[in-house]
Amino acid sequence: MELFLNILLIIGGLTALYFGAEWLVKGASEIAIKVGISPLVVGLTVVAFGTSAPELLVCLEANAEGQPDVALGNIIGSNICNIALILGVAAVMKPIVIHRQIIRREMPILLVISFAFIAMLWNGSISRVEGGVLFVGVLVYVIVSIYQSKKEQVQDDYGEFSPDEVAAVQKSGTKELVVSVALIAIGLVVLKFGSEWLVDGGDYVARAMGVDEALIALFLFAFGTSLPELATSIIAVRKGEGDIITGNAVGSCIFNILAVIGITALVKPIAEGEIEQLDKMVMLGVTVGIFIFMWSRMRLNRAEGAMLLVGYAVYCVVRYQMG
C-alpha cells in the first residue's frame, strides 16, 4: 500500500511540475512580449528558464536531502532527453529549420559549458566556487541575449501567441501585468510542491525496488522534468515554429548547466557518487552530434530525428542493463 501511495506521489509530482512550468512560462512570456524581447530570445531565455525550473527545484531538493546523484543524474539525463528525445521527436514529426543564431552562438556556448561541466566533475564534486562561476555565466548570457535582441529589434511570431494576442499583450495595462506576475508566483509554488513529491516518492520507490538512485534520476526524473520542454516542442511543431523548438531545447540545456547546477552548487556543493562515465560521455556525444546535424544543412530532417531517437533508446537499454 505504501509503495502504491508513493507511486501516486510521483505521478502527482510530475503533474504539478508540468502545470507549474506551463503557468510560469505563460506569465514570463507575456511580460517578455510586453517589454519587446524577440521570439528567439524568449525561447532561449524566458521559456528555457521556465521549463528548466522543475530541474532546479528537484536538484535543490535532492541535494539538500543528501542525494547528489539525483541532482547530477537529473541534469545529465535532462540534457540527453532534451537533445535526443525532444528534438528527435520534433524532427520526426516535421523537419526543423535551424535559426542561424543557434549555430553561431548558442550551440558553441552549449558545447563549451558541457565540456566545462564534465571537467568540473573530474575531481568528483562541484564546489561553491565552481557553482558561482556557472551562475555568473548564466547572468552574462541572459543580459547579452536581451541586449542584442532589443538592439536588433527582431519582429516575428511569439511561440504559441498569435499576432492578435501579441498586440493585445503589448497594449495591456497594469491589471494584465499583475495577472502575469501572479501566474509566475503560482507556477513557482506548484513547482516547489511538485519537486518535493517527485523526489520523496521516487526515492522510496527506488529503494523499495532496489534500483540505483542515479538510474532513477537519469530516466524517471529526467523525463518527468523534461515534460514541459516536450509539450512545448510538440505544440511548436504543429504550428511550424522551429525557433521556439530549437531555442527551447538548446536554451534549456544551457540553463540546466549554468543556472540549475550553478545555483544548486552555490547552496550546497554537489558530490558525485554513482554517475557512470557512460552517462557523461553520452551527454557530450549527443551535444556534439546535434551540432553536426544542425551545421550540415541548417536543419534537422526526419532521418536525423530518427537517429536521435534510436540512439536514445539504445542508451536507455544499455544503461538499464548496467544497473
Secondary structure, 3 states (H helix, E strand, C coil): CHHHHHHHHHHHHHHHHHHHHHHHHHHHHHHHHHHCCCHHHHHHHHHHHHHHHHHHHHHHHHHHCCCHHHHHHHHHHHHHHHHHHHHHHHHHHCCEECCHHHHHHHHHHHHHHHHHHHHHHHHCEECHHHHHHHHHHHHHHHHHHHHHHHHHCCCCCECCECHHHHHHHHHCCHHHHHHHHHHHHHHHHHHHHHHHHHHHHHHHHHHHHCCCHHHHHHHHHHHHHCHHHHHHHHHHHHCCCHHHHHHHHHHHHHHHHHHHHHHHHHHCCEECCCCCHHHHHHHHHHHHHHHHHHHHHCEECHHHHHHHHHHHHHHHHHHHHHC
